[in-house]
Amino acid sequence: MFEAFRFMADVASTSWGELRQQMTVGRQKHHEHRIGDLPPQARARLESLQLDDIGDSIFRFRTDGEGRLWGFAVGGVFYVVWWDPQHKEYPTEKSHT
């Protein structure tokens, strides 16, 4: 969890525009995911937290190699929903392996 706090402190003075422009391996490092495209366990988690009706998408920060910080951006404020230190909430195929 320390990684998540360190990441938030590091980006606290970075604008949303700057964050959205950050790239890694030719893709946006931080971006939104449509809630309907999330795996069933992630959608179920949002439903259990009663957060499945906030909007059509959820924002995901890549904090390090595997760590992901998920939440909602509302009025310039990021509300953390969950910390995924091992990238298991929305696993993807590794590129360039």
ZIRAQUI-V151041 format. One record per backbone hydrogen bond with DSSP energy under -0.5 kcal/mol. CO is the residue of the C=O (numbers start at 1). NH is the residue of the N-H. Records with the same first field share a line. If there is no record, write none. Layout:
# ZIRAQUI-V151041
CO = NH  NH
This chain:
# ZIRAQUI-V151041
1 = 5
2 = 6
3 = 7
4 = 8
5 = 9
6 = 10
7 = 11
8 = 12
11 = 14
15 = 19
16 = 20
17 = 21
18 = 22
19 = 22
22 = 29  30
24 = 27
27 = 24
31 = 60
33 = 58
34 = 37  38
35 = 38
39 = 42  43
40 = 44
41 = 45
42 = 46
43 = 47
44 = 48
45 = 49
46 = 51  52
47 = 50
51 = 54
56 = 35
58 = 33
59 = 71
60 = 31
61 = 63  69
67 = 63  64
68 = 70  84
69 = 61
70 = 81  82
71 = 59
72 = 74  79
74 = 77
77 = 74  79
78 = 80
79 = 72
82 = 70
83 = 85
84 = 68  87
88 = 91
